Amino acid sequence: MSAAHAIRLQIETKLAQRVPAALTLKIKHASEVFATGISAVDEILAGGIPRGCITEVNGAASTGKTSFALSTIASITQLGNACAWVDVSDALSPEAAAAAGVELRRLLWLRMSAERGKKVVDKPWSRLEQALKATDLLLQTGGFGAIVLDMSDMLAQHARRIPLATWYRFRLAAEQARTSLIFLTQSPCASSCASLALRCEPGEAMPFSSNGETPLFERQQYQLVRERNRNEATPFMQRKPVQRVSWPAETLWSRVR
């Protein structure tokens, strides 16, 4: 036996007596996931978004963030789970949500704007603060399969004002409540607290449909980039490469044509 091996064995023996858990290998079990309802996306996400974790979806306007979130909420409510949508800018369309398959009777919609249709430019931080408090209360209440905090219309400088301690508190609360917490933002702001980080980008332009009397724009193509997924089993110190997938979203009017 070499001297180094003997010293190591001696240290491990003493540590095992004083701190039994110090040398115990912790096995990380795969997280429960909710399918997003988009097969191509679920494939690169190893089944869907993780439950009990934060998923951050960032991207510019009209890049598919809301469509992705609605598809996910539709899949979750169809399983019989209650969900919540915290709407900072009062931008959610119930008609679009229903068309996407969301069971509205299982969706709690919290609107931060008293007057619908009014552009949110006054006191944006005040509205965001109300939304954060509402999200905190929902997490503490429990019973929700997923909660969406829609900050899509908030400028990046306002979202970056949120203290890092808030994200840590949300991460712990989501884990305890077994809730999938989904943030929709223009740019990443949850930092390392987000177990799954996704970026939405515009895809190729789709042609107008020529069926019927009036040509209609019936389908939009989007791209989703998986930037980080801490719930996947990967070798130690090996980062999985960024993956990108394209997916289409059907327009609301094409379903009632």
C-alpha positions as CSV (number, residue, x, y, z in Angstrom):
1,M,0.0,0.0,0.0
2,S,1.4,3.4,-1.0
3,A,1.8,6.2,1.5
4,A,-0.7,8.4,-0.3
5,H,-3.3,5.6,-0.2
6,A,-2.6,4.9,3.5
7,I,-3.1,8.6,4.4
8,R,-6.3,8.8,2.4
9,L,-7.7,5.7,4.1
10,Q,-6.8,7.1,7.5
11,I,-8.6,10.4,6.7
12,E,-11.7,8.7,5.4
13,T,-11.9,6.5,8.5
14,K,-11.8,9.5,10.8
15,L,-14.3,11.4,8.8
16,A,-16.7,8.4,8.7
17,Q,-16.6,8.3,12.5
18,R,-17.2,12.0,13.0
19,V,-19.3,13.0,10.0
20,P,-21.0,9.8,8.6
21,A,-22.7,11.6,5.7
22,A,-19.5,13.3,4.5
23,L,-18.5,10.4,2.3
24,T,-22.0,9.2,1.4
25,L,-22.8,9.4,-2.3
26,K,-26.0,11.2,-2.8
27,I,-28.1,9.9,-5.6
28,K,-30.1,12.5,-7.5
29,H,-33.3,11.1,-8.7
30,A,-34.8,12.4,-12.0
31,S,-37.3,15.2,-11.5
32,E,-41.0,14.7,-12.3
33,V,-41.8,16.6,-15.5
34,F,-44.9,18.1,-17.2
35,A,-45.1,17.7,-21.0
36,T,-45.3,20.9,-22.9
37,G,-47.6,19.5,-25.5
38,I,-45.0,20.1,-28.2
39,S,-43.4,16.8,-29.1
40,A,-40.2,18.3,-30.6
41,V,-39.7,20.5,-27.5
42,D,-40.4,17.6,-25.1
43,E,-37.8,15.5,-26.9
44,I,-34.9,18.0,-26.2
45,L,-36.2,18.6,-22.6
46,A,-36.2,15.0,-21.7
47,G,-39.9,14.9,-21.3
48,G,-40.9,18.4,-20.5
49,I,-40.5,21.1,-17.9
50,P,-39.5,20.0,-14.3
51,R,-41.9,20.1,-11.5
52,G,-40.8,21.8,-8.3
53,C,-38.3,24.0,-10.2
54,I,-38.0,27.3,-11.9
55,T,-38.2,27.4,-15.7
56,E,-37.2,30.7,-17.3
57,V,-38.3,31.4,-20.9
58,N,-36.8,34.6,-22.3
59,G,-36.9,36.2,-25.7
60,A,-38.0,39.3,-27.6
61,A,-41.6,40.1,-28.4
62,S,-43.4,37.7,-30.9
63,T,-40.9,34.9,-30.5
64,G,-43.3,32.3,-29.0
65,K,-43.0,32.7,-25.3
66,T,-46.7,33.0,-24.7
67,S,-47.5,30.3,-27.2
68,F,-45.1,27.9,-25.4
69,A,-46.5,28.7,-22.0
70,L,-50.1,28.3,-23.1
71,S,-49.3,24.9,-24.7
72,T,-47.6,23.8,-21.4
73,I,-50.5,25.1,-19.3
74,A,-53.0,23.3,-21.6
75,S,-51.2,20.1,-21.2
76,I,-51.1,20.4,-17.4
77,T,-54.7,21.5,-16.9
78,Q,-55.8,18.6,-19.1
79,L,-54.3,16.3,-16.6
80,G,-56.6,17.7,-14.0
81,N,-54.1,20.1,-12.3
82,A,-54.9,23.6,-11.3
83,C,-52.7,26.3,-12.7
84,A,-52.2,30.1,-12.2
85,W,-51.2,32.9,-14.6
86,V,-49.9,36.1,-12.9
87,D,-50.3,38.7,-15.6
88,V,-48.2,41.8,-15.0
89,S,-49.3,43.7,-18.1
90,D,-52.8,42.3,-18.4
91,A,-51.9,40.8,-21.8
92,L,-53.4,37.3,-21.6
93,S,-56.2,36.6,-24.1
94,P,-58.7,34.0,-22.6
95,E,-59.9,33.2,-26.2
96,A,-56.3,32.4,-27.2
97,A,-55.8,30.3,-24.1
98,A,-59.0,28.3,-24.7
99,A,-58.0,27.8,-28.4
100,A,-54.7,26.5,-27.2
101,G,-56.5,23.8,-25.2
102,V,-56.3,25.4,-21.7
103,E,-59.1,24.3,-19.5
104,L,-60.1,27.8,-18.2
105,R,-62.0,26.4,-15.2
106,R,-58.7,25.1,-13.8
107,L,-56.8,28.3,-14.5
108,L,-56.6,31.2,-12.0
109,W,-55.9,34.4,-13.8
110,L,-54.4,37.3,-11.8
111,R,-54.4,40.6,-13.6
112,M,-52.3,43.5,-12.3
113,S,-54.1,46.1,-14.4
114,A,-57.5,47.4,-13.4
115,E,-58.3,48.8,-16.9
116,R,-58.0,46.2,-19.7
117,G,-56.4,47.3,-22.9
118,K,-54.5,50.2,-21.3
119,K,-50.8,50.2,-22.2
120,V,-48.8,49.6,-19.1
121,V,-46.3,52.5,-18.9
122,D,-47.2,54.0,-15.6
123,K,-45.4,52.8,-12.5
124,P,-44.1,49.5,-14.0
125,W,-42.1,48.6,-10.9
126,S,-45.3,49.0,-8.8
127,R,-47.1,46.5,-11.0
128,L,-44.2,44.1,-11.0
129,E,-44.0,44.3,-7.2
130,Q,-47.6,43.4,-6.9
131,A,-47.1,40.4,-9.3
132,L,-44.2,39.2,-7.2
133,K,-46.2,39.3,-4.0
134,A,-49.1,37.5,-5.7
135,T,-46.7,34.8,-6.9
136,D,-45.3,34.4,-3.5
137,L,-48.7,33.9,-2.0
138,L,-49.7,31.4,-4.6
139,L,-46.6,29.3,-3.9
140,Q,-47.2,29.5,-0.1
141,T,-50.8,28.4,-0.6
142,G,-49.8,25.4,-2.7
143,G,-52.0,23.1,-4.8
144,F,-51.0,24.5,-8.2
145,G,-49.4,22.2,-10.8
146,A,-47.8,25.3,-12.5
147,I,-47.7,29.0,-12.0
148,V,-46.8,31.4,-14.9
149,L,-45.3,34.8,-14.0
150,D,-45.7,36.7,-17.3
151,M,-43.2,39.6,-17.4
152,S,-43.0,39.6,-21.2
153,D,-43.9,43.3,-21.6
154,M,-41.6,44.5,-18.7
155,L,-38.4,46.1,-19.8
156,A,-35.2,44.3,-18.9
157,Q,-34.0,47.1,-16.6
158,H,-37.1,46.7,-14.5
159,A,-36.9,42.9,-14.3
160,R,-33.2,43.2,-13.3
161,R,-34.2,45.2,-10.2
162,I,-35.7,42.2,-8.6
163,P,-33.4,41.1,-5.8
164,L,-31.6,37.8,-6.1
165,A,-33.1,36.8,-2.7
166,T,-36.5,36.8,-4.3
167,W,-35.6,34.2,-6.9
168,Y,-34.0,32.0,-4.2
169,R,-37.1,32.2,-2.1
170,F,-39.3,31.3,-5.1
171,R,-37.0,28.4,-5.9
172,L,-37.3,27.0,-2.4
173,A,-41.1,27.6,-2.3
174,A,-41.6,25.9,-5.7
175,E,-39.6,22.9,-4.6
176,Q,-41.7,22.5,-1.4
177,A,-45.0,23.0,-3.2
178,R,-44.0,20.7,-6.1
179,T,-45.0,23.5,-8.5
180,S,-43.5,24.3,-11.9
181,L,-42.8,28.0,-11.8
182,I,-42.5,29.5,-15.3
183,F,-41.1,33.0,-15.9
184,L,-41.7,34.7,-19.2
185,T,-39.1,37.5,-19.6
186,Q,-37.4,39.6,-22.3
187,S,-33.9,38.7,-20.9
188,P,-32.7,36.3,-18.2
189,C,-33.1,37.6,-14.7
190,A,-33.4,34.6,-12.4
191,S,-29.7,33.7,-12.8
192,S,-28.7,30.3,-11.3
193,C,-32.1,29.9,-9.6
194,A,-33.6,28.6,-12.8
195,S,-33.1,24.9,-13.3
196,L,-34.3,25.1,-16.9
197,A,-33.4,28.1,-19.1
198,L,-34.9,28.5,-22.5
199,R,-34.7,31.1,-25.2
200,C,-37.3,31.8,-27.8
201,E,-36.4,33.1,-31.3
202,P,-38.4,33.8,-34.4
203,G,-38.3,31.1,-37.1
204,E,-38.8,31.1,-40.8
205,A,-41.8,33.0,-42.2
206,M,-44.8,30.9,-43.1
207,P,-46.7,31.7,-46.3
208,F,-50.3,32.8,-46.2
209,S,-53.0,30.2,-46.8
210,S,-54.8,30.4,-50.1
211,N,-57.7,28.2,-49.0
212,G,-61.0,30.1,-48.9
213,E,-62.0,33.5,-50.2
214,T,-59.4,35.5,-48.2
215,P,-55.8,34.4,-47.7
216,L,-55.0,34.2,-44.0
217,F,-51.8,33.9,-42.0
218,E,-52.5,30.6,-40.3
219,R,-49.2,29.4,-38.8
220,Q,-46.1,30.9,-37.2
221,Q,-42.8,29.2,-36.9
222,Y,-40.7,29.6,-33.8
223,Q,-37.3,28.3,-32.5
224,L,-36.6,27.2,-29.0
225,V,-33.1,27.1,-27.6
226,R,-32.3,25.0,-24.5
227,E,-29.5,26.9,-22.8
228,R,-29.5,25.1,-19.5
229,N,-31.2,22.0,-17.9
230,R,-29.9,21.0,-14.5
231,N,-32.3,18.1,-14.2
232,E,-30.6,16.0,-16.8
233,A,-28.1,13.4,-15.8
234,T,-24.8,14.4,-17.3
235,P,-21.2,13.3,-16.5
236,F,-19.4,15.3,-13.9
237,M,-18.0,18.6,-15.2
238,Q,-19.4,18.0,-18.6
239,R,-21.9,20.5,-19.9
240,K,-24.5,19.4,-22.4
241,P,-24.3,21.3,-25.7
242,V,-27.0,23.9,-26.5
243,Q,-29.9,22.4,-28.4
244,R,-32.2,24.2,-30.8
245,V,-35.6,23.0,-32.2
246,S,-38.2,24.5,-34.4
247,W,-41.9,24.3,-33.8
248,P,-45.1,25.8,-35.3
249,A,-48.0,27.5,-33.6
250,E,-51.4,27.8,-35.1
251,T,-53.2,31.2,-35.1
252,L,-56.4,31.7,-33.3
253,W,-58.5,32.7,-36.4
254,S,-57.4,29.6,-38.4
255,R,-59.4,27.5,-35.9
256,V,-62.7,29.3,-36.4
257,R,-62.4,29.8,-40.1
